[in-house]
Amino acid sequence: MLEYRKDPGGGYRFVVKSEQGHPLLESVSFPNREDARDQVRQLKPAALDPVSFERRTDHRGRFQFTLRTQGGRVVGHSQFYRSEAGMENGITNIRRRLADLDP
């Protein structure tokens, strides 16, 4: 499932959700909805590339991933996960969802 949201600042973000409706990835802000849609179209190749996913741990020990385009631009961030395995499962799910999305 893909959802577009308007920011308080007037930009647009997209949220990729799991089959159960949980957010897997929230994008950075784009100036308009069409730019956000264009980015979604370009994500399919990036999602197949393992280097597109930057994994990190915050100071509380929570895990999060960042998705980057093949050019290195940050597209969005995941929610925080309590375990590394949960984060890896989130990456697997986002890959599946992006392969099936119709922006």
TISE-411167 format. One record per residue (C-alpha): residue in three letters; x, y, z. Coordinates in steps of 0.25 Angstrom, whole numbers, plus 5000, padded with zeros to 4 digits. Example, Ala and Ser with C-alpha at 12.3 -4.5 7.8 and 13.67 -1.06 7.14 Angstrom:
ALA504949825031;SER505549965029;
# end
This chain:
MET500050005000;LEU500550144997;GLU500050275003;TYR500350415000;ARG500250515011;LYS500350675010;ASP501350735020;PRO501050855029;GLY502050925020;GLY501250895007;GLY502150785002;TYR501850645000;ARG502350515006;PHE502050365002;VAL501850255012;VAL502050115008;LYS501250015017;SER501249865020;GLU500049785016;GLN499649795031;GLY499649955029;HIS500949975037;PRO501850085032;LEU503150025026;LEU503750155020;GLU503350305020;SER504050385010;VAL504650525011;SER503850635007;PHE503650664992;PRO503150804986;ASN501950744980;ARG501150614979;GLU501750584964;ASP503150594969;ALA502850494980;ARG502150404970;ASP503350414961;GLN504250374972;VAL503450244975;ARG503550204961;GLN505050214962;LEU505150134975;LYS504949994969;PRO506349984964;ALA506950044976;ALA506149944985;LEU506849824978;ASP508249884981;PRO508749844995;VAL509649974996;SER508350054995;PHE508050025010;GLU508850095020;ARG508650025034;ARG508850095047;THR508650085062;ASP508250205070;HIS508750245084;ARG507650165091;GLY508050035083;ARG506850045073;PHE507050005059;GLN506650085046;PHE506950085031;THR507050195021;LEU506750175007;ARG507650244996;THR507550254981;GLN508550194973;GLY509150334972;GLY509250334987;ARG508150434990;VAL507350405003;VAL505950365000;GLY505350325013;HIS505450255026;SER504850145033;GLN504250135047;PHE505050095058;TYR505249945061;ARG505549885075;SER506449775068;GLU507349765056;ALA506549645052;GLY505349735051;MET506049835043;GLU506549735033;ASN505149685032;GLY504649825029;ILE505649835018;THR505149705012;ASN503749755013;ILE504049885007;ARG504749814995;ARG503549734993;ARG502549854994;LEU503349944984;ALA503449834974;ASP501849824974;LEU501549974975;ASP500850054965;PRO501150194968;
# end
